Amino acid sequence: MLGTALLVGCAAQGVAVDPVSRSLSWFSYLGGEDVREQCFTDAPTRLRFVYNAVYTEQVRTYDVFADAGDTATTVKARAFGSANLVGLELDDPLAAWRGTLASAPIDGASLKALRRSLDDSGFFGPASEGLLLRSDSFYWAVSACLDGAFHFNAFAAPSAEFSRLRFLEILLPHDLTDVPVNPVRVLDLAPFNPNYYELIGRAGVLFEVQVGRNGLKVGRLFR
């Protein structure tokens, strides 16, 4: 079944824990729509990093929350892996989809380093408007509320832009999930065609999203 979802359709308020709600709100979360809505003059720093490491294999998210003076900051890290359906618990059928969540404090110096890493990574440059991000590939999507202004950018592998990213070096020491990062590898991807996946019997959700000028445009969800 083919569905087209507009990003304004279901606003995310953090990561949904069950697969149905997460699929409905995922595009909004990925595009940082809740970060945008809460970004105004004098708003505290808010950062979101989403690593799509082939969606059916691993997704990592990092939400960074600061207080009004950027003196107390928390990194909420979450790692989703492929659901282990063989070991599914009948009394808790959603457990395999909740991922691993861990929170850690981040001091002012590390927060400043994280902000510098955004600059070093080219985050504040023009967004790659029109870039298509496939769920079966590797990419980062980053949203930020900094000094009362919302920013969004995305970086797909393989590319020179992806290779210069530096923020993971700051995030990983504050990632207490103990889930190893799914590393980027070379993929031989066929043209984006959901019928191909049905024919070869691959399970899971297949989608693509398109980068706009300062956010995501439209996402297409295939089941």
C-alpha positions in Angstrom: 0.0 0.0 0.0 1.3 3.4 -0.9 0.7 6.4 1.3 1.8 10.1 1.1 2.1 11.9 4.4 2.4 15.7 4.7 4.8 16.7 7.5 2.2 19.0 9.1 -0.2 16.1 9.6 0.9 14.7 12.9 3.2 16.8 15.0 5.7 14.9 17.1 6.3 15.5 20.8 9.4 13.4 21.3 9.9 9.9 20.0 6.8 7.7 20.0 7.4 4.4 21.7 5.0 2.2 19.7 5.5 1.4 16.0 2.1 2.7 14.9 2.4 6.1 16.5 6.1 6.4 15.6 5.3 5.8 11.9 2.6 8.5 12.0 4.7 11.1 13.8 8.2 10.1 12.5 8.3 12.6 9.6 7.4 15.5 12.0 10.0 14.4 14.5 12.7 13.9 11.8 12.0 17.4 10.5 12.1 18.9 14.0 8.7 20.4 13.8 8.2 20.5 17.6 11.7 22.1 17.9 10.5 24.8 15.4 7.2 25.4 17.2 9.0 26.0 20.5 11.7 28.2 19.1 11.2 31.9 19.8 13.2 34.9 21.1 15.0 33.9 24.3 14.1 30.2 23.9 16.7 27.9 25.4 19.0 25.9 23.2 17.5 22.8 21.7 19.3 20.4 19.4 18.1 17.2 17.7 20.3 14.8 15.8 18.8 11.8 14.0 21.0 9.1 12.5 19.3 6.9 10.0 21.6 3.9 9.6 19.3 1.9 7.3 16.0 2.3 9.1 15.3 -1.4 9.4 18.7 -1.9 11.0 19.3 1.1 13.3 18.1 4.6 14.1 19.8 6.7 16.7 18.3 10.0 18.1 19.9 12.6 20.3 17.8 15.4 21.9 19.8 18.0 23.7 17.8 20.2 26.1 19.3 23.3 27.8 17.9 25.6 30.5 17.5 29.3 29.9 21.2 30.1 30.6 22.6 27.0 28.8 24.1 26.1 32.2 22.3 22.8 32.8 21.9 20.6 29.8 20.8 17.0 29.2 21.4 14.7 26.3 18.7 12.1 25.7 20.0 9.3 23.5 17.9 6.6 22.0 18.9 3.7 19.8 16.4 1.7 17.9 17.3 -1.7 16.3 15.4 -4.2 14.2 12.7 -5.8 16.2 13.5 -9.3 17.3 10.2 -10.9 16.5 11.5 -14.4 17.4 11.8 -13.4 21.0 8.7 -11.2 21.1 7.0 -11.2 24.5 3.2 -11.8 24.1 2.4 -9.8 27.3 4.4 -6.8 26.0 4.4 -7.0 22.2 5.8 -3.5 21.8 8.9 -4.0 23.9 11.1 -4.9 20.9 10.3 -1.5 19.3 10.9 0.8 22.2 14.7 1.0 21.7 17.2 1.8 24.4 17.0 5.2 26.1 19.6 6.8 28.3 20.0 10.4 29.6 23.3 12.1 30.5 24.2 15.6 31.6 26.4 17.7 29.4 28.4 20.6 30.8 28.7 24.1 29.4 32.1 23.5 27.7 30.8 20.4 25.9 27.7 22.2 24.8 29.8 25.0 23.3 32.0 22.3 21.6 28.8 20.8 20.2 27.7 24.1 18.8 31.1 24.6 17.3 30.9 21.2 15.8 27.8 22.2 13.9 29.7 25.1 12.4 32.6 22.8 11.5 30.2 20.4 9.9 28.7 22.9 7.6 25.3 22.8 9.4 24.7 26.5 9.0 25.4 26.5 5.3 22.5 26.4 2.7 20.4 23.3 3.2 20.6 20.7 0.4 17.1 21.7 -0.9 15.6 18.9 -2.9 17.8 16.2 -1.4 15.9 12.9 -1.1 16.7 10.8 2.0 15.9 7.1 1.7 15.1 5.0 4.7 17.3 2.2 3.3 20.4 4.4 3.4 22.6 6.3 5.8 22.0 10.0 6.7 21.9 12.5 9.5 19.0 15.0 9.9 19.7 17.8 12.4 17.3 20.4 13.9 18.3 23.3 16.2 16.9 26.2 18.0 19.8 28.5 18.6 19.5 32.1 19.8 15.8 32.1 19.0 16.2 30.9 15.4 15.3 27.5 13.9 17.8 25.7 11.7 17.6 22.4 9.8 20.0 20.5 7.6 20.5 17.0 6.4 23.5 15.0 5.2 23.4 11.8 3.2 26.1 9.3 2.7 28.2 9.0 0.7 29.1 12.6 0.2 31.8 15.1 1.1 29.3 16.9 3.3 28.6 13.7 5.3 32.3 13.0 5.6 33.0 16.3 7.3 30.5 15.8 10.1 32.0 16.3 13.5 29.2 16.4 16.1 29.1 12.6 16.7 32.5 13.0 18.4 30.8 15.2 21.0 27.6 13.2 21.3 29.1 9.7 21.7 30.7 10.3 25.1 27.2 11.4 26.3 25.5 8.3 24.8 25.0 5.8 27.6 22.8 3.4 25.6 25.7 1.0 25.2 24.4 0.2 21.7 27.2 0.2 19.1 26.8 2.6 16.2 25.8 0.9 13.0 28.7 2.2 10.8 28.3 3.6 7.3 29.0 1.1 4.6 28.8 1.1 0.8 25.3 0.2 -0.4 24.3 -1.0 -3.8 20.8 0.5 -3.9 18.3 0.0 -6.7 16.2 2.9 -7.8 13.6 3.8 -5.2 10.8 1.4 -6.0 8.6 -0.1 -3.3 7.3 -2.8 -5.6 10.9 -4.1 -5.8 10.9 -4.7 -2.1 7.6 -6.5 -2.2 8.9 -8.8 -4.9 12.0 -9.8 -3.0 10.1 -10.1 0.3 11.9 -7.6 2.4 10.0 -6.7 5.5 9.7 -3.4 7.3 8.8 0.2 6.4 10.2 1.9 3.4 10.0 5.7 3.0 11.8 8.7 1.6 11.7 12.3 2.7 12.8 15.4 0.8 14.8 18.3 2.2 13.3 21.8 1.9 14.8 25.2 2.5 14.8 25.0 6.3 13.1 21.7 7.1 11.5 18.7 5.4 9.0 19.0 2.6 7.0 15.8 2.1 7.6 12.2 3.1 6.3 9.2 1.3 5.6 6.1 3.4 5.4 2.6 1.8 4.2 -0.5 3.6 
